[in-house]
Amino acid sequence: MAQVKIYYEPEMELLTVFWQAPRTNQICTELGNGIILIKDADNGEPIGIELLSYHPSDNRFDSVSIEMGQLVG
């Protein structure tokens, strides 16, 4: 089963989505509009994406419905 991990840091306005495990040797490429593509440095395979200046009503995800909760620890 595929697993997507989403990390939201509201104080930094940063949303990170990984569809593969993060790598110690990953590289990032800015695609424009505050969108960063995260790739495996060894084979160039995309493993995630970051959205800068993200807020829950961000229209860069207008075709994806995201509901976020907060962990209670």
N, C-alpha and C positions, 0 to 999 in steps of 0.2 A: 504494500500500500504506500502510495506517495504521501509525503508529509511536507506541509508548508509551514514555515516558522515566521511569525510576524512580530517585530519588535517596534514598539512605539515609545519615543522619549519626548513627552509633551514639552518639557522645559527647553529642549533643544530643537523642537519642531522637526523631528527626524523620524521617518518611517522606513524600516528596513524589512525586506521580504526575502527569505531564502527558500528556494525549492530544492536545494541540495545543502549538505553540511558546509559551514564556513571553512575556509582553508587558511593555513598559516601563510601560504604563498599566493594569496589572491591579489588581483590587480583591479583597479577601478578606472572606468572611462566615463567622462561626462558626456551625456547624449544631448544636453540642452534642456531648458525649462526646468532646471533643478533636478533632473533625473540622472542617476548614476548607475551604470551597469557594472555589476561585480562579476569577475570571471576568474576561473582557475588559471593561474600563471603558467602552469605546465602545458595545458592543452588548449587554452583559450575558450573553454566551454563556459557559457553563462551559468552562474549558480545563484544569482540574486540581483536585487535592485534596491536602490535607496531613493527616497524622495526627500529633498531638502525643503525647508519652509512648509512642512506638511501640517494640515489641520483637518479634523474629522470631516468637514464638508468640502474637501479638496476636489475640484472637478477633473483632476488628472486620473481619477478612478471613477469617472462618471458611468462606466459600463459595468463596474464591479461593486457589489454591495458589501460593505465591511461593517461589522459590528464588533466593537472592542469593549472588553471589560477590564477591570483592574483586579490584580491578584490581591487577595487578602491574606496577610501573613501574620 
